[in-house]
Amino acid sequence: MTDIIKIGFSLIIVGFALVFLGFIPSARNANFAGLVMIGPIPIAFGSSPGITLIAMAIGLLLMFAYFMLGRKNA
């Protein structure tokens, strides 16, 4: 059984390496955005205004879901 675990772990490492190597050529013109949730409050940042607005919209959706799913029936 340990051989199967070693093979699986090796495949995961190879997969991560291939994904990382695939990002290197396309990293020059990449846009990025980040979303930090502090409790239910979203904080969005990004490299361009458009991608930042998309991240903020996702944050607002998550905040809405947090409030709607977190309600308890009285």
N, C-alpha and C positions, 0 to 999 in steps of 0.2 A: 504494500500500500504506500510505502514511502516513495517508491519510484514514481508513482502517479502524481504525488504531491510535488516532487522535484520537477517533473515535466510541466505541470501546470504553472508553477511559479516561474519557470524559465520562459514559458510562452507569454506570461503576463509582462515580464521584463522586456522581452523582444517586442511586444506590442507597444509598450510605452516608448521604446527607443524609435520604432518606426513612425509613430505619430509625431514625436518630437522632431525627427529629421524631416518630416513632411512639412512642418511649419516653417522651417528655416528659409527656404526660398521665397515664401510669400510674406515674410515679416516686414518687408520694406514699406509697403503701402497699406499696412493693416490699421484699421480703426479698432479702438478698444473702449470698453465701458465697464464700469464696476457699480455694484449696488451693495450698500451696507445697510443692514436692518438693525437698528438699535431699538429693541422692543418692537413695537408696531410702526415705528417712524422710519421711512426710507430716506437714505442719502445716496444720491446718484452722482457719478462723475464719469467723464469720458473725454476722448480726444477730439470730438466734433460735436456741435450742438445737436445734430440730428440723432446721433447714436445715444447722446445723453438723454434726450427726450424719450427715446424708446426704453432706456433703462429706468427712467422715472415712471413711465407708464406701467412697466412690470412691477415696480415697487408699490405703486398705488393699488394695483390689482392684488398683490400679496397682502397689503394692509387691509383692504376690503375683505379678503378671504379670512384674515385673522380675526377681524371683528365679527364677521357673520358666523364663522364656525366656532368661535370661542364663546358665543352667547349660551347661557344656560337657561333652560325653561324654568320659569318661576311657578 
